[in-house]
Amino acid sequence: MKRRNFLKKASVTGLGLVAVSSTLFSFKEKSEKKSMISPSKPIKPLVIATWDTPLAVETAAKVLEKGGSALDAVEQGCRIEEANENGQTVGKGGLPDRDGNVTLDACIMDEKGNYGAVLAVKNIKHVTSVARKVMEETPHVMLVGQGAEDFAVAKGFERENLLTEASKKAWEKWKETSKYKPIINIENHDTIGMLAIDNNGNISGACTTSGLAYKMAGRVGDSPIIGGGLFVDNEIGGAAATGLGEEVLKTVGSFLIVELMRQGKSPQEACEEAISRIVKKPNSDFRNFQVGYIAVNKQGEFGAYSIHEWFSYNLYKEGVNKNIKSDFFNKG
């Protein structure tokens, strides 16, 4: 190739690279601008949680009204359900696995993107608080099983028997047939995912559960997994899930919702799209399981959606704490 032709070709290529670079820069700049959701008016404290959990939400709201952080609010709110022995899928009194052991999962995420989780923990009631300890006092984000239990005890948490008499009797009744089939709106009825916005506009979230009743020993669902049962991006919003964790994990549901909000969808639209991703999967068996989502964005807008009817959520906003029935996909 002659030198003149080589230089000519190089010049054209260089111009092409400049054009492509300019286009990419322009696209990146527009994307970044679109993703920055800023409040149009001052944020007021808000709490949203899965299912009918008025006392948990009220407890979180009181923390916010006293000027506390969203992180403190979700921790204290979830502890209420963990101590509620009548709720058989969270904390003490949770239904056991097939071997009769109650194992708990929980995670927590703050406004800085920090995350902590504990999985398959025995003998410790307040696993949300243990998850926060993992987040704040260890170099890790997740502890499992005996290691998580030992860590909790080292941090001052007391061991106790989590299997109540009521849950033991239910397990013994189940053993008569030992059939495993999740029941819509029952197997997950008290699993609590909670999101809060504090006076500074910061968002945090937590999720805690004893998992599916009579699960295989060692099974962990979506609740303690970042992006599955919970995800928070303080620039955009947060989301939490409840229901059959295996299906939530397959679509990374909570992370998906936050990313959809980043693209400009409202919390309600994002929840509906996340449910759509589940039910439209090839060979989806969605008629036989439930999944529900809640979400909130930086502007204080909220949303919720589920596959089947009767999923509900508790919302605290502008001084009012109420339970709201969610809209749902399967209407026919």
Secondary structure as a PSIPRED ss2 file (coil, helix, strand):
# PSIPRED VFORMAT (PSIPRED V4.0)

   1 M C   1.000  0.000  0.000
   2 K C   1.000  0.000  0.000
   3 R H   0.000  1.000  0.000
   4 R H   0.000  1.000  0.000
   5 N H   0.000  1.000  0.000
   6 F H   0.000  1.000  0.000
   7 L H   0.000  1.000  0.000
   8 K H   0.000  1.000  0.000
   9 K H   0.000  1.000  0.000
  10 A H   0.000  1.000  0.000
  11 S H   0.000  1.000  0.000
  12 V H   0.000  1.000  0.000
  13 T H   0.000  1.000  0.000
  14 G H   0.000  1.000  0.000
  15 L H   0.000  1.000  0.000
  16 G H   0.000  1.000  0.000
  17 L H   0.000  1.000  0.000
  18 V H   0.000  1.000  0.000
  19 A H   0.000  1.000  0.000
  20 V H   0.000  1.000  0.000
  21 S H   0.000  1.000  0.000
  22 S H   0.000  1.000  0.000
  23 T H   0.000  1.000  0.000
  24 L H   0.000  1.000  0.000
  25 F H   0.000  1.000  0.000
  26 S H   0.000  1.000  0.000
  27 F H   0.000  1.000  0.000
  28 K H   0.000  1.000  0.000
  29 E H   0.000  1.000  0.000
  30 K H   0.000  1.000  0.000
  31 S H   0.000  1.000  0.000
  32 E H   0.000  1.000  0.000
  33 K H   0.000  1.000  0.000
  34 K H   0.000  1.000  0.000
  35 S H   0.000  1.000  0.000
  36 M C   1.000  0.000  0.000
  37 I C   1.000  0.000  0.000
  38 S C   1.000  0.000  0.000
  39 P C   1.000  0.000  0.000
  40 S C   1.000  0.000  0.000
  41 K C   1.000  0.000  0.000
  42 P C   1.000  0.000  0.000
  43 I C   1.000  0.000  0.000
  44 K C   1.000  0.000  0.000
  45 P C   1.000  0.000  0.000
  46 L E   0.000  0.000  1.000
  47 V E   0.000  0.000  1.000
  48 I E   0.000  0.000  1.000
  49 A E   0.000  0.000  1.000
  50 T E   0.000  0.000  1.000
  51 W C   1.000  0.000  0.000
  52 D C   1.000  0.000  0.000
  53 T C   1.000  0.000  0.000
  54 P H   0.000  1.000  0.000
  55 L H   0.000  1.000  0.000
  56 A H   0.000  1.000  0.000
  57 V H   0.000  1.000  0.000
  58 E H   0.000  1.000  0.000
  59 T H   0.000  1.000  0.000
  60 A H   0.000  1.000  0.000
  61 A H   0.000  1.000  0.000
  62 K H   0.000  1.000  0.000
  63 V H   0.000  1.000  0.000
  64 L H   0.000  1.000  0.000
  65 E H   0.000  1.000  0.000
  66 K C   1.000  0.000  0.000
  67 G C   1.000  0.000  0.000
  68 G C   1.000  0.000  0.000
  69 S C   1.000  0.000  0.000
  70 A H   0.000  1.000  0.000
  71 L H   0.000  1.000  0.000
  72 D H   0.000  1.000  0.000
  73 A H   0.000  1.000  0.000
  74 V H   0.000  1.000  0.000
  75 E H   0.000  1.000  0.000
  76 Q H   0.000  1.000  0.000
  77 G H   0.000  1.000  0.000
  78 C H   0.000  1.000  0.000
  79 R H   0.000  1.000  0.000
  80 I H   0.000  1.000  0.000
  81 E H   0.000  1.000  0.000
  82 E H   0.000  1.000  0.000
  83 A C   1.000  0.000  0.000
  84 N C   1.000  0.000  0.000
  85 E C   1.000  0.000  0.000
  86 N C   1.000  0.000  0.000
  87 G C   1.000  0.000  0.000
  88 Q C   1.000  0.000  0.000
  89 T C   1.000  0.000  0.000
  90 V C   1.000  0.000  0.000
  91 G C   1.000  0.000  0.000
  92 K C   1.000  0.000  0.000
  93 G C   1.000  0.000  0.000
  94 G C   1.000  0.000  0.000
  95 L C   1.000  0.000  0.000
  96 P C   1.000  0.000  0.000
  97 D C   1.000  0.000  0.000
  98 R C   1.000  0.000  0.000
  99 D C   1.000  0.000  0.000
 100 G C   1.000  0.000  0.000
 101 N C   1.000  0.000  0.000
 102 V C   1.000  0.000  0.000
 103 T C   1.000  0.000  0.000
 104 L E   0.000  0.000  1.000
 105 D E   0.000  0.000  1.000
 106 A E   0.000  0.000  1.000
 107 C E   0.000  0.000  1.000
 108 I E   0.000  0.000  1.000
 109 M E   0.000  0.000  1.000
 110 D C   1.000  0.000  0.000
 111 E C   1.000  0.000  0.000
 112 K C   1.000  0.000  0.000
 113 G C   1.000  0.000  0.000
 114 N C   1.000  0.000  0.000
 115 Y E   0.000  0.000  1.000
 116 G E   0.000  0.000  1.000
 117 A E   0.000  0.000  1.000
 118 V E   0.000  0.000  1.000
 119 L E   0.000  0.000  1.000
 120 A E   0.000  0.000  1.000
 121 V E   0.000  0.000  1.000
 122 K C   1.000  0.000  0.000
 123 N C   1.000  0.000  0.000
 124 I C   1.000  0.000  0.000
 125 K C   1.000  0.000  0.000
 126 H C   1.000  0.000  0.000
 127 V H   0.000  1.000  0.000
 128 T H   0.000  1.000  0.000
 129 S H   0.000  1.000  0.000
 130 V H   0.000  1.000  0.000
 131 A H   0.000  1.000  0.000
 132 R H   0.000  1.000  0.000
 133 K H   0.000  1.000  0.000
 134 V H   0.000  1.000  0.000
 135 M H   0.000  1.000  0.000
 136 E H   0.000  1.000  0.000
 137 E H   0.000  1.000  0.000
 138 T C   1.000  0.000  0.000
 139 P C   1.000  0.000  0.000
 140 H C   1.000  0.000  0.000
 141 V C   1.000  0.000  0.000
 142 M E   0.000  0.000  1.000
 143 L E   0.000  0.000  1.000
 144 V E   0.000  0.000  1.000
 145 G H   0.000  1.000  0.000
 146 Q H   0.000  1.000  0.000
 147 G H   0.000  1.000  0.000
 148 A H   0.000  1.000  0.000
 149 E H   0.000  1.000  0.000
 150 D H   0.000  1.000  0.000
 151 F H   0.000  1.000  0.000
 152 A H   0.000  1.000  0.000
 153 V H   0.000  1.000  0.000
 154 A H   0.000  1.000  0.000
 155 K C   1.000  0.000  0.000
 156 G C   1.000  0.000  0.000
 157 F C   1.000  0.000  0.000
 158 E C   1.000  0.000  0.000
 159 R C   1.000  0.000  0.000
 160 E C   1.000  0.000  0.000
 161 N C   1.000  0.000  0.000
 162 L C   1.000  0.000  0.000
 163 L C   1.000  0.000  0.000
 164 T C   1.000  0.000  0.000
 165 E H   0.000  1.000  0.000
 166 A H   0.000  1.000  0.000
 167 S H   0.000  1.000  0.000
 168 K H   0.000  1.000  0.000
 169 K H   0.000  1.000  0.000
 170 A H   0.000  1.000  0.000
 171 W H   0.000  1.000  0.000
 172 E H   0.000  1.000  0.000
 173 K H   0.000  1.000  0.000
 174 W H   0.000  1.000  0.000
 175 K C   1.000  0.000  0.000
 176 E C   1.000  0.000  0.000
 177 T C   1.000  0.000  0.000
 178 S C   1.000  0.000  0.000
 179 K C   1.000  0.000  0.000
 180 Y C   1.000  0.000  0.000
 181 K C   1.000  0.000  0.000
 182 P C   1.000  0.000  0.000
 183 I C   1.000  0.000  0.000
 184 I C   1.000  0.000  0.000
 185 N C   1.000  0.000  0.000
 186 I C   1.000  0.000  0.000
 187 E C   1.000  0.000  0.000
 188 N C   1.000  0.000  0.000
 189 H C   1.000  0.000  0.000
 190 D C   1.000  0.000  0.000
 191 T C   1.000  0.000  0.000
 192 I E   0.000  0.000  1.000
 193 G E   0.000  0.000  1.000
 194 M E   0.000  0.000  1.000
 195 L E   0.000  0.000  1.000
 196 A E   0.000  0.000  1.000
 197 I E   0.000  0.000  1.000
 198 D C   1.000  0.000  0.000
 199 N C   1.000  0.000  0.000
 200 N C   1.000  0.000  0.000
 201 G C   1.000  0.000  0.000
 202 N C   1.000  0.000  0.000
 203 I E   0.000  0.000  1.000
 204 S E   0.000  0.000  1.000
 205 G E   0.000  0.000  1.000
 206 A E   0.000  0.000  1.000
 207 C E   0.000  0.000  1.000
 208 T E   0.000  0.000  1.000
 209 T E   0.000  0.000  1.000
 210 S C   1.000  0.000  0.000
 211 G C   1.000  0.000  0.000
 212 L C   1.000  0.000  0.000
 213 A C   1.000  0.000  0.000
 214 Y C   1.000  0.000  0.000
 215 K C   1.000  0.000  0.000
 216 M C   1.000  0.000  0.000
 217 A C   1.000  0.000  0.000
 218 G C   1.000  0.000  0.000
 219 R C   1.000  0.000  0.000
 220 V C   1.000  0.000  0.000
 221 G C   1.000  0.000  0.000
 222 D C   1.000  0.000  0.000
 223 S C   1.000  0.000  0.000
 224 P C   1.000  0.000  0.000
 225 I C   1.000  0.000  0.000
 226 I E   0.000  0.000  1.000
 227 G C   1.000  0.000  0.000
 228 G C   1.000  0.000  0.000
 229 G C   1.000  0.000  0.000
 230 L E   0.000  0.000  1.000
 231 F E   0.000  0.000  1.000
 232 V E   0.000  0.000  1.000
 233 D E   0.000  0.000  1.000
 234 N C   1.000  0.000  0.000
 235 E C   1.000  0.000  0.000
 236 I C   1.000  0.000  0.000
 237 G E   0.000  0.000  1.000
 238 G E   0.000  0.000  1.000
 239 A E   0.000  0.000  1.000
 240 A E   0.000  0.000  1.000
 241 A E   0.000  0.000  1.000
 242 T E   0.000  0.000  1.000
 243 G E   0.000  0.000  1.000
 244 L C   1.000  0.000  0.000
 245 G H   0.000  1.000  0.000
 246 E H   0.000  1.000  0.000
 247 E H   0.000  1.000  0.000
 248 V H   0.000  1.000  0.000
 249 L H   0.000  1.000  0.000
 250 K H   0.000  1.000  0.000
 251 T C   1.000  0.000  0.000
 252 V C   1.000  0.000  0.000
 253 G H   0.000  1.000  0.000
 254 S H   0.000  1.000  0.000
 255 F H   0.000  1.000  0.000
 256 L H   0.000  1.000  0.000
 257 I H   0.000  1.000  0.000
 258 V H   0.000  1.000  0.000
 259 E H   0.000  1.000  0.000
 260 L H   0.000  1.000  0.000
 261 M H   0.000  1.000  0.000
 262 R H   0.000  1.000  0.000
 263 Q C   1.000  0.000  0.000
 264 G C   1.000  0.000  0.000
 265 K C   1.000  0.000  0.000
 266 S C   1.000  0.000  0.000
 267 P H   0.000  1.000  0.000
 268 Q H   0.000  1.000  0.000
 269 E H   0.000  1.000  0.000
 270 A H   0.000  1.000  0.000
 271 C H   0.000  1.000  0.000
 272 E H   0.000  1.000  0.000
 273 E H   0.000  1.000  0.000
 274 A H   0.000  1.000  0.000
 275 I H   0.000  1.000  0.000
 276 S H   0.000  1.000  0.000
 277 R H   0.000  1.000  0.000
 278 I H   0.000  1.000  0.000
 279 V H   0.000  1.000  0.000
 280 K C   1.000  0.000  0.000
 281 K C   1.000  0.000  0.000
 282 P C   1.000  0.000  0.000
 283 N C   1.000  0.000  0.000
 284 S C   1.000  0.000  0.000
 285 D C   1.000  0.000  0.000
 286 F H   0.000  1.000  0.000
 287 R H   0.000  1.000  0.000
 288 N H   0.000  1.000  0.000
 289 F C   1.000  0.000  0.000
 290 Q C   1.000  0.000  0.000
 291 V E   0.000  0.000  1.000
 292 G E   0.000  0.000  1.000
 293 Y E   0.000  0.000  1.000
 294 I E   0.000  0.000  1.000
 295 A E   0.000  0.000  1.000
 296 V E   0.000  0.000  1.000
 297 N E   0.000  0.000  1.000
 298 K C   1.000  0.000  0.000
 299 Q C   1.000  0.000  0.000
 300 G C   1.000  0.000  0.000
 301 E C   1.000  0.000  0.000
 302 F E   0.000  0.000  1.000
 303 G E   0.000  0.000  1.000
 304 A E   0.000  0.000  1.000
 305 Y E   0.000  0.000  1.000
 306 S E   0.000  0.000  1.000
 307 I C   1.000  0.000  0.000
 308 H C   1.000  0.000  0.000
 309 E C   1.000  0.000  0.000
 310 W C   1.000  0.000  0.000
 311 F C   1.000  0.000  0.000
 312 S E   0.000  0.000  1.000
 313 Y E   0.000  0.000  1.000
 314 N E   0.000  0.000  1.000
 315 L E   0.000  0.000  1.000
 316 Y E   0.000  0.000  1.000
 317 K E   0.000  0.000  1.000
 318 E C   1.000  0.000  0.000
 319 G C   1.000  0.000  0.000
 320 V E   0.000  0.000  1.000
 321 N E   0.000  0.000  1.000
 322 K E   0.000  0.000  1.000
 323 N E   0.000  0.000  1.000
 324 I E   0.000  0.000  1.000
 325 K E   0.000  0.000  1.000
 326 S C   1.000  0.000  0.000
 327 D E   0.000  0.000  1.000
 328 F E   0.000  0.000  1.000
 329 F C   1.000  0.000  0.000
 330 N C   1.000  0.000  0.000
 331 K C   1.000  0.000  0.000
 332 G C   1.000  0.000  0.000
